Amino acid sequence: MVRDLPGIEAVVVGDLINLDETRDLAEQVKRLGTFDVIVHNAGEYGLPDAQIINANSVSPYLLTALVDAPREAIVYLSSSLHTGGDLKLDTLRSGGTNVNYNDSKLHMATLATAIARRRPGLRVNAVRPGWVATLMGFHNGPHAPDDLRAGYMTQVWLSEGADPASDLTGRFLFHQQEERRVNPSVYDEAAQDALLDAYAARTGVELT
Ligand SMILES: NC(=O)c1ccc[n+]([C@@H]2O[C@H](COP(=O)([O-])OP(=O)(O)OC[C@H]3O[C@@H](n4cnc5c(N)ncnc54)[C@H](OP(=O)(O)O)[C@@H]3O)[C@@H](O)[C@H]2O)c1
């Protein structure tokens, strides 16, 4: 990564499937100081639920709760597949593992809207990039139909915050526009609060 991004200041390393490593990663990030923007981009696909739930759902919550809030913006990566997801709050609370990719991407969109309400001074949003030709995008064959650059430009646009139109929070976006097909849980404040409670019960870490 240092070779590919020569201007990069620091790299932290951890496997988000292993929650001890996620907690250690949070400590590594905290030692770097306060960031302007945090993008929760990392994600797994096609693994057993017990690994998906940690990498795609519990770890982004832990990092949100344990790392100092950034100064400007947080972005959570979701997916169109979130519409077929379920919050599985009982599973989260009980330490169960039957959370699939679609559920985890509903978690990310709902976590974004929940955090937007908890951190009113920040721009906090969920983004779906489209089906794009990354390693993950090729998982089901070489069919990814969407534009790769457009897949990350919404995250860049939100992070920069230079365009007045990007001054948004608590929204689910696709290609710099409001996403039209959104699971009702995402904009349901009771569901947002219940998700945060379930994460706190599972991890023992409350959002402050
Ligand atoms: N590609 C699509 O069509 C598509 C569609 C909808 C949503 N998304 C979402 O977009 C985000 C980015 O995905 P992508 O398409 O860029 O996938 P990708 O090419 O597979 O890249 C995944 C990224 O996540 C990191 N990562 C994966 N598992 C990890 C783990 N256990 N611990 C730490 N880091 C881990 C990888 O790090 P390493 O490189 O170090 O392995 C890599 O940087 C994901 O949240 C995904 O769900 C993608």
The ligand as a Gaussian input file, in Angstrom:
#p B3LYP/6-31G(d) Opt

LIG

0 1
 N      -17.820000      -3.894000      -5.601000
 C      -19.139000      -3.781000      -5.585000
 O      -19.818000      -4.029000      -6.605000
 C      -19.831000      -3.311000      -4.342000
 C      -21.226000      -3.166000      -4.388000
 C      -21.897000      -2.707000      -3.256000
 C      -21.190000      -2.403000      -2.107000
 N      -19.821000      -2.576000      -2.083000
 C      -19.139000      -2.243000      -0.828000
 O      -18.025000      -1.419000      -1.105000
 C      -17.010000      -1.612000      -0.096000
 C      -15.678000      -1.793000      -0.767000
 O      -15.707000      -3.039000      -1.451000
 P      -14.854000      -3.331000      -2.761000
 O      -15.796000      -3.557000      -3.872000
 O      -13.772000      -2.324000      -2.911000
 O      -14.277000      -4.757000      -2.348000
 P      -12.825000      -5.349000      -2.385000
 O      -12.176000      -5.018000      -3.681000
 O      -12.986000      -6.793000      -2.035000
 O      -12.061000      -4.561000      -1.236000
 C      -12.453000      -4.767000       0.097000
 C      -11.635000      -3.903000       1.000000
 O      -11.964000      -4.253000       2.348000
 C      -10.812000      -4.665000       3.022000
 N      -11.145000      -5.816000       3.858000
 C      -11.891000      -6.876000       3.484000
 N      -11.989000      -7.746000       4.506000
 C      -11.270000      -7.219000       5.527000
 C      -10.985000      -7.654000       6.842000
 N      -11.444000      -8.828000       7.321000
 N      -10.221000      -6.872000       7.630000
 C       -9.734000      -5.699000       7.155000
 N       -9.965000      -5.230000       5.924000
 C      -10.734000      -5.994000       5.114000
 C       -9.794000      -5.077000       1.951000
 O       -8.507000      -4.936000       2.471000
 P       -7.258000      -5.722000       1.790000
 O       -7.106000      -5.138000       0.432000
 O       -6.134000      -5.434000       2.724000
 O       -7.676000      -7.152000       1.741000
 C      -10.119000      -4.091000       0.853000
 O       -9.468000      -2.853000       1.113000
 C      -17.460000      -2.820000       0.744000
 O      -17.996000      -2.368000       1.966000
 C      -18.555000      -3.455000      -0.119000
 O      -19.510000      -4.147000       0.653000
 C      -19.138000      -3.016000      -3.171000

